[in-house]
Amino acid sequence: MILRTLFKIILSLLTLGHLAYGQSYHISFTQNGEVVKIENSVVRLKKEPFVIQVTLDSLDGVFVHCSKSPIVSYKAQKNRFPDFQQVGNKAGVESEFNVDQELFLQDNDRFSYWFYDPQHYDWHRFDANVYVSGSQVKATKTVRQFFDLILNEPRSLQAINEPIYLAFFSVTGSFKDKTAKLAQVETYQLIFED
């Protein structure tokens, strides 16, 4: 009897773990064709084009925030977003297929949503070539410059002399019916060096 109860508990925990972790994403960075090492969430890059590699596993997309300020990254890590249910309405419009090859520098109230949903859209925010295998999507976003939404102007990588804070997060539930909850969060500090 005890063994059977223990078996049921373990089985239910495994099922809950699969449900909680079945939808996920993975982020990595490459530059000049080489994977960039990430140490304590710090990504050291040269002031040259780089690529953000995104793997979506059973997810349509991931929210992104990029800023010179660490505030949103900190709030995401602590699950302390004010007006979190409004995040979906605060997602900005980036170029289709990443033709501008830029990453938005945002204020603390703007986000991007990088998605792949071919059933509803014939475009996406990633570079044109996306690889799909079952429920997994592998996509890239090449960054040749930033676009500062606050100043409404492009910024070259050579002009970046301060850390850039990059936060990725996925949600469960829906912003539409106010049931969205923060799921996976990953934050990075990009340091650009000569």
N, C-alpha and C positions, 0 to 999 in steps of 0.2 A: 504494500500500500504506500509506504513512504517513498519507495523507488519510483512508483508510477506517478506520484504527486511531484517529485523532483523532476522527472522526465517532462511532465506537462509544463512546469515552470520554465525549464530550460528551453523547451520548444517555443513557448510564447515569447520569451525574451529574444530568441533568434528571429522570430517573425517580426517583432517590433523593431529590432535592429535593422532588418532588411527594409522595412517600410520607412524608417527614419533616414537610412543611408542609401536607399535605392536611387534617389535623385541627388546627384552631386555634380560638381565641376572640378576641374583641375586647371591651374594657371602655371605657365612657365614662360621664360623669356629667352630669346636668342638674339645674338648680335654677330654679324659677319659669319653666319652659319654655325656658330658655336653656342651651346647652352650656357647661359649665364648662371653662375652659382648664387644661390640665395642663402644669406646668413642672417639669422634672427630677423627675418622679413625685410632685410635690406638688400636691394638690388643695385649693384654698382655697374654703371654703363658709361661707355665713352660717349662723347657728344656727336654721335653718328646715328643713322637710322637703326632701329631695333624692331623686333617682332614680339608681340604678345601672343602666345599660343594658348588657346582655350579648348578644353575638352569638356563637352556637356554630356552627362550620362543621364538619360531619361529626363532631361530638362529642355524646355523650349529656349531658355535664355538666362542671362545673368545681368543684374544691375551693376553699374560701374559708377564710381565717383572719383574724379581726379582733381586735385587741388594743391595749391601751395600751403594750405592750412591743414593741420592734422585733425581738426575738430570732427569731421564726419567719420574718419577712420576710427578715432577713439570712441565715438558714439556707437558705431557699428559693432565694435568689439565688446562693448558693455551692454548692447541691446537697449540703448537709450535714445532712440530717434524721436524727437518731437514730431507730431503730425505724421507718424509712420504710415498711416493708412492713405496719405496723400502722395506718397513717393511715386506711385504709378503715374499720377498726373503731372509730375515734375520731370519726367524723362524728356530730354531734348531730342532734336532731330539731327542725326548725322547723315553723311552722304551714303548713298546706296553702294554696296560692294566696296566701301572704304576707298573710293576713288581719290579723295583728298589726302589720304594717308596721314591723318592727323588725329590727335587725341585732344579732346576738349579740356581746357582748364576751367573749372566751374567754381561758382560760389557755393556756399554751404546749403543752398536750397535747390540745386539742380543735379540731375543724374542722367546717365545714359542707360540704354537697355540694348545689350547685344544679344540677338536672338537668331534662331534658325527655325523657321516654321513654313516649309514648302507647301503645306496643305492650304494655308491662308495667304501667303505672300510669295511673290516670285522674285523677291530681293531680300537682302539682309545687310547687316552693318559690318560684316567681316570682309576680308579680301575675297576675291571672286571664287577661288578654289576652296571648296568645303568638302571634306571627306566624311561619309556616313557609313557606319557599319552597325546594323541592328538599331539599338536605341542610343548609340554613341555617335556624337558629332565632334569632329576635330576641325577646328578653324583657326585662322591666324588673323591678326590685325597688325599690319605694318605701320610704324610710326616714323615719319620723316620730319614732322614738326608738331608743335602744339598750336591750338587756336584758343586764345584767351577770350572767353565769353564775357568777362567783365569789361575788358578794354575793347572788345570787338575787333581784335586784330591777331594775325598769326605771329607766333614766336618760334624762331629757329631753335634747334637743339643746342646750337652754340651759344645762344643767349640765356640758357638756363643755368643759373649759378646758385640756386637754392634747391633744397630737397623738394621732391614732388611726392605727394601722398596719394596712393591709389588703393581704393577699397572696392572689393567685389562682394556681392551678396546675392543669395537666392532666397526665395520666399516660398512658403507653403500657404495654401488658402488663396484668397482672392481679394484684391484691392476693391474690386467692383462691389462686393457685398460686405466689405469691412472685416473680413476674416483673415487677412494676410498676417503672417507671422514670419519673423526673421528665421531663416534656416541656417545655411552655411555662410560663414563670413571669412574672408581672407583679406588681409591688408598688407601693403608693401610700401616701403619708402624707397623711392628712386633717387639715387645719388649720381649726378653726372660729373664726370672727371675728364680733364684734358688728356 
